């Protein structure tokens, strides 16, 4: 019964999935649900609740109540409602002993960076109670479900000490801007953003204000400091339209030899990356700098890091300085790509499917990408001034097919590394083979949000 409490977290697990809003309305009580007994007899809870048809009807009613609840319905404006319903049905069916398999993500992953507060948790609980009462779910089952929610609350709700309320002077400016908005719907949206900022839900307030900006434009510019102070610089390059049927990007992109065949040489280097003696799980990179030899600068590129199915692709992109990278969104919902990396911090903003925004990367170094809406998303851009480099995909072998013999400074990195490891290697004529073993030093879990706040959910 304890796992049934995850019903409330599944909504968050499906959050950030579409720009569509729910048009569902509370459904009438199904015959299957109305046949549920007043007391809980023996047998699977799935059967006692009325089986699949009853669960579908209950989920429809619950989603309809949430969509009508002004305390929390904005949370679902960026949600794929059909997928949300499907996953809720899967979960309740599985958790109650039915013949289903839940295909969603776990609660900790789904809640990272959401900054859920007590008021929102309470609203969900009250909406769930309303649904259970409407379908006359027996007291024994209802009490067991609701009783399990209490212990899980600390894993869903962000403690107040981890929230950072916005200064009231800035909020006063935002309120003055709200008074200039004529649309009732947009005024309410701005009001929700101000409430979130006052609570200290910086990420959520920024997402709400971004939607206001898309509707009102420069009219709300004076309110920007209330919602953006402390975030990386916003990129304001024009939006570009991308073909929505473009093929997906590979997992790693950017080997120096992709420019064309390297000069003929009598030497080559191949090998693998391991982490603490184990095959690499993730992506890595090998750079080679010839010692005592001159080399030409590489030509800047135009590359792509896409957002598709809540994933960045490629996960690792290597480019020479001066390269331009486009960040198209192929999902039907908003993302917010950002980086707080010292190499080049930026916030690219939010835009819909089929749109893209580009920026230029001049400074060599590592840039870790995150999405401020989806904490589990991560990718890496390496801006590299080395003459030879190759991205590495897991345990697969890397290969420099043609490289001049001599001494090289090798810089080797994996996504499990806090910093790259440097060492000197000697390449001889013929085939050279090497294993670079790195230490696991990177921090675990999602990166901090764009305001520098932790997105790790307390267990």
N, C-alpha and C positions, 0 to 999 in steps of 0.2 A: 504493500500500500504506500510506502514512503515514496516510491518513484513516481506515483501519480502527481506529486507536487510539481513535477517538471512541466506539467501542463502549462503553468504560467510562464515558464521560461522558454517554451517552444516558440511563443509569439516573438520573443526577442531573437531566438535563433534564426527565424525566417526574416527578421527585420532587415531593412536596407536592401530591398529586392525589386522594387518597381516604383515608378512614379504614379501608378494608378492608385486611386483611393477606393476603399470598400464601398460598394453600393448595397451590401447585404442588409436586410432588415430582419428582426427577430422572426423566426418561423413559428408556425403553430405546432403544438405538441403532437409528435407522431404517434401512431397507434402502438408501435413497438414500445416507445417510451412510456406511454400511458398505462401499458400493461405491467410495468415494473411493480413488484410487490412492495408493500409498506414496510415489511421487515426483511432482513437479509438472511435468506435460507442458505443452505450449503450449495456449493457449485461455484464455477468461475464467475468473477464479478462481471466479466464481459457478457455472459449470458443473462445475469441478473439485471443488467442495465438495459437489455433489449437487443444486444448484438449490433452489427455494423450499421444498420439503418438508423437505429436510435442514436448511435454515436455521431453519425453524420449530421443528424438533426440538431443535436446538442451543440456541436461545434459551430454550425451555421448560426444558431441563436447567440452563442457567446461572441462570435466575431461581429455580429450585428450590434450587440450591446456595446462592445468596445468602440466600434465605428461611430456610435452616437454619443459616446462619453467625451465631453469636451476636456476633461482632465487629462486624457491620454490619447485621444484619437489622432493627434498630430504625429504621434510616434509611428503610425502605420501609413503615413502619406507616401513613404518611400518603400513600400512593401508590396511584394507580389502576393495579392490576396488569395488567388487560387492555390498557389503553392503553400501558403500559410495554412489554409484549410486542410489540404492534403496531408501535411506533416502532423498537424494536430490530430487528425483522424488516425493516422498511422500510430502515433504515440499512444493515444488513449486506448486504441484497440490492443496494441502489444502489451501495455502496462496492466491491462485488466484481464489478460490471459487469452486474448483473441488471436486469430491466425494471421497476424501482421508483423512486419519488420519495420522499425523506425529508421529512416534514412537521413535524418537531420544531424546536426552537430551537437556537441555536449554543452552543458549550461555554462561552464566557465569560459569556453571559447566564445559563446554567443553573447555573453554579457560584458566582455572586455571593452572598456571605453564607452559604454552606454550611459554611465552616470545615472542609473535609475535611483530615484529617491523614494522615501517613505510614502509620500502622497500618491505616487504612481503605482507602487506595489499595492497599496490599499485599494485604489480604484480597480485594479485587475481582480483582486479578491472579491470585491463587492459585485463586480460584473459576473464573475463566476458563480457566486452565491445566487444572484438573480436568475441565472440560467438553470442551475440545479433545482431551485424552487419552482420555476416555471414548468419543468419537466417532472416534478414530483419525485425526484430521486429520493429513495428511502433515507431516513435519518442516519442509519448506521453507515451507509456508504458515504453520505455527504460529510458526516463528522470525521470519518477516517481520512478523507481527502483533505479537508480544511485543517485538520489537526496536524497534518504532515507539513503544512506550509511554514509554520513558525520556525522550526529549526533550519529551514533552507533560506530564510530571509537574509541572513548575513552574507550568503553567497550570491545574492541577487542585487541587494541594495548597497549603494556606495556609502561608506561612512562619511559623516559630515566633515570630519577632519581632513578628508581627501578632496573636498570640494573647495573652490576658491571663488567666492562671490566677487562680482564686479563692483568697483567703486560707485557709490551712489551719485556722485557728480556726473560721471559718464552716463549712468542710467537716466539721470534727469534730462540730459541732452537727447538720449534715445526716446524718452517719453515725449519730448517736444516735437521730435520728428514724427512720432506716431500720430500726433494731433493733426499733422498736415495730410495724412493719408485719407482719401475719401472713400475707398472701397471698404465696406464692412468686413469682408472676408480677410483682406490684407491687414486691416487694423487689428483683427483678432490674432492673426499670425504674428504680427509685430509684438502684440501684448504677450503672447506665449514666449517669444524670444526674450523679452525683458524679464519675465518671471523666471525663466531658466537661468538667465545671467545673474539675477539676484540670488538665486539658490546656490550658484557656483557651478552649474552645469555648463562649463565653457564650451565643450564640443557641441552639445545639443543646442545651446543658444546660437552658436555660429551657423549650424545647419538650418535652423529656422530663419535666421536673418538672411542667409544666402537666398532662400526662397523669396523673401520680401524684396531683396535687391533685384531678382530676376523679373519681378512684377513692376517695381517702382523706379528702377534705375537710379540716376543721379539725385533724385529727390530725397533719398535717405542717406546720402553720403556723410552727413554730419553725425550719424549714429555709428559709423564704422568703428571708431576707437572703442566703443563699449563692447564690441563683439570680436575685435581682431587684435587688440593690444596683447603683446606677448607671443603672437604667432609669427612664423617666418614671413618674409616679404611676399605679397601677393603678385603673381604673374598676370599681367594685363594684356598680353598679346591677343590679337583677334582670334576668335574661334574659327576653325576650319571644318568643313564637312568631309567626312570620310565615307568610302563605300562600305555599306553595312554587310556586304557579302565577302569582304576580304578574308582570305585564309588566315588561320591562327598562326601566330609567331612561334618559332621554335623555343625550346626551353633555355638555350644559351646561344648568344649571337656575338660575333665580333672578333674572330681570330685574325691576326695580322695577315696570315696567308690567304685569307678570303679576298684580298686585294688582287691576287694573281699569283702565279708561281714565284716562289722565292728564287733568287739567283742560284744557279747550279753550284752545288758544293759537295764535297766528299763526306759530309757528316750529317747526321740526323740525331734527334733526341726524342725518345718516347718514354712514357711512364704513367704513374698513377699518383693520386693524393690519398693518403690515409690520415685518420684522426685518432690519436692515441693507439696506433697500431691496427685500427679497424677501417674497413673500406669507407670512403667518404659517402655520407648520406646527405646529399644536398649539392650545392654548386661550389666551384672553386675557380682559381685563376693562377696561371703561371706567367710571369714576366721575365724576360731576359735582357740584360744590359751588357753589351760587350765591354770588357775592361781594356782600356788603352786603344780602342778603335773608334773612329768617327762613324756616325750613322745619320742618315737623312730623316727629317721629320716626316711623320705620316700625314696623309691627306685627310682633312676633316670629312665626316660622313653625315648622311641623313638617315636616321634610324627611327624605330618605333618601339615604344613600350605600351602595349595595349592592356585594357581592363576588360576581361571577358570571363564570365562565370565566376565572379568574385575572386579572380586570380590575375596577377600581373604576368604578362608574357612578352619578352623572355624574363625569366627569373634573374638572369645575369646578362647584362649588356656591357661590352667593352668597346670604347670609342676613343679616337685620338682627340686631343684638345681642339676646340673650335667646332666640334660636331653639334648638330642640331637634332634634338629628339622630340618626336611628336607623341602625345599621350591620348590616343583615341579611346573613347568609351563605347564598347559594343554591348553592354548590358542595358536592359530596359529600365534601369534605375540609376540614381546618382552615386558617384564616387567623389572623393576629394583627395587627390594625390598630393603628397607633401614630402618634404625632407627637412630635418633639423640638423643634418650633417654639416660639420664645420666647413667642408669643401665648398658647398654651395647650397645654403638653405633656401627653400622656396615653398610656396603654397600655390598650386595651380588652379585652385577653385573647383567648382562643381558644374558639370554640364551633362546634357542628356545624351542618349545613345545616338551614334552617328556623328557626334561632334568631337573635335580634338583641339588641343592647344599645344603649341611647340615652344621650346626654349633652347638656348644655346649654352653649352657647357665648355668653359675655357680653362678652368683650373684643374690640373691633375689631382686625382685622389678618389676616394671611395664615397659614394652617395647612396645611403640606404633610403629606399622608398617605402612609404607607408600610405595607407588610406585612412583618413580621419573618420570615415563612416564605418569601415570594416576593419577591426583591429587585427584580424588574422592575416590580412594581406601584407605581403612583404616582397621586395625585389631589390636588386643591387645594380647600380651603374658605376663602372670603373672608367674614369677618364685617365688615359694612359699615354705617357710620353716615351715609353720603351719602343725600340724598333721591332721587337718580336714578342708576341703574347698570344695566349690561347686560353679560352674559358674551358672549364672542366665540368662535366655533368656526372656527378656521383662517382661510381667506381669505374666508369668508362676510361679507357686509355687516352691520354692526350698525345699529340704527335707534332713535333716540329720537323717537317719532312726534309728541309734543306737548310742547314745552318753552318756558318763558317767555323772551323775548329778554333779553339782558343779558350781563354778564361772569361767567365760571365758572372755578373752578379744576378742571382735569381731571387725574385720576390714572389713568394708563394702565399696564397690566402685561400681560406674556405669560409663559408658562412658560419662555421663554428669558431672562427678566429676573431678575437677582438682587434688584433693588428696583424698585418702581413709579416711573415718570417723572411729574413734576408740571409742568404748564404752564398758563398763563392763555389762555383762548380767548374770543372774543366771538361770541355767537349773535345774528343779526339776524332780522328778520321774514322769513318764507318758508322755503324749503328750504336748509339749510346742509350742505355736504359737506366732509369732512376725511379726511386720511390721517395716522394717527399712526405715525411710523417710530421703532422702538425699537432699542436696541443689544443684541446677543447677549452677555449678561454672566453668565448662569447657569452653574453647574458642570455638567459633562457626566457621564453615567452614573447609576447608581442612587444614591439617598441613603444616608447612613450608617445603620447599624442602630440599634436603640433604645438600645444601650449607647454609641453615638457612634463605633463602629468602621467603617472603610471597608469597603464591599462591592464595590469595584472589583477584578476579578481581574487580577493582573499578567500582562502579555503578554510 
